C-alpha cells in the first residue's frame, strides 16, 4: 500500500533543528529508501517552512507510524502534528493508472 505522511512543524523551530539534524535525517531516508519513495519539505506561500511530506510504501499505517518515530527529527520536538493517509495513485505523467 502507498501512504502519504504530512508533517506540520512547530512555528519558529524549523530552521535551527533542521540545520542541526539534517545529516542524520538524510541518512535515515537513505537507509529506508526501499520504503520511503519520496520525501521533502513543505513551505507556506511566504517561503516560511511548514513541514514535510513523505510517500511511503508499507503494509499498514501502523508500520508507517513506527517509521516516523525512527526519524532523527522525531525526538527533537520539531513536529507539531503528523498525518498518515492511505493513497491510491490514479493519474501520473499524463496517463490514467487504473
C-alpha positions in Angstrom: 0.0 0.0 0.0 1.0 3.6 -0.5 0.7 6.2 2.2 1.2 9.9 2.3 2.7 11.3 5.5 2.1 15.0 6.2 4.3 16.6 8.8 3.4 20.0 10.3 6.3 21.7 12.1 6.1 23.9 15.2 6.4 27.5 14.1 9.7 29.1 14.8 11.6 25.8 15.5 12.3 24.5 12.0 15.4 26.3 10.8 17.8 25.5 13.7 16.6 22.0 14.3 16.7 21.1 10.6 20.2 22.5 10.3 21.5 20.5 13.3 19.8 17.2 12.5 19.6 17.2 8.7 22.6 15.0 8.1 21.2 12.3 10.4 17.7 12.7 8.8 19.0 12.4 5.3 21.0 9.3 6.3 17.8 7.8 7.8 15.9 8.5 4.5 18.7 6.8 2.5 18.7 3.7 4.8 14.9 3.5 4.3 14.7 4.2 0.6 13.0 0.9 -0.1 10.0 2.1 1.9 10.2 5.9 1.7 9.8 6.5 -2.0 9.9 10.3 -1.9 10.4 13.0 0.8 10.8 16.7 1.0 10.0 19.9 2.8 6.8 21.9 2.5 6.6 25.7 2.6 4.0 28.4 3.0 3.4 30.8 0.1 5.6 33.2 2.0 8.5 30.8 1.8 8.5 30.0 5.5 8.9 26.3 6.3 5.7 24.5 7.1 6.7 20.8 7.5 7.3 17.9 5.2 5.8 15.2 3.1 6.8 11.5 2.6 5.4 9.0 0.2 5.8 5.6 1.9 5.2 2.0 0.7 4.2 -0.2 3.7 1.8 -2.9 4.8 -0.1 -0.8 7.3 -0.5 2.7 8.7 1.0 1.4 12.0 4.2 0.4 10.1 4.4 3.9 8.7 3.9 5.5 12.2 6.7 3.3 13.5 8.9 4.5 10.7 8.1 8.1 11.6 9.2 7.6 15.2 12.6 6.3 13.9 13.3 9.5 12.1 16.0 11.6 13.9 13.7 14.6 13.6 11.1 12.9 15.8 12.6 13.3 19.3 13.6 16.9 18.6 10.1 18.3 19.2 10.1 19.7 15.7 6.8 18.1 14.7 3.5 19.8 15.7 1.5 17.1 14.0 1.8 14.0 11.7 -1.0 12.7 9.5 -0.7 9.3 7.8 -3.2 8.8 4.9 -3.6 5.9 2.5 -3.1 7.0 -1.1 -4.1 5.4 -4.4 -2.4 6.9 -7.5 -4.9 7.2 -10.3 -3.1 9.6 -12.6 0.6 10.2 -13.4 2.7 11.6 -16.3 -0.4 12.2 -18.4 -1.9 8.8 -18.0 -4.6 7.1 -16.0 -3.2 4.4 -13.6 -6.4 2.5 -13.1 
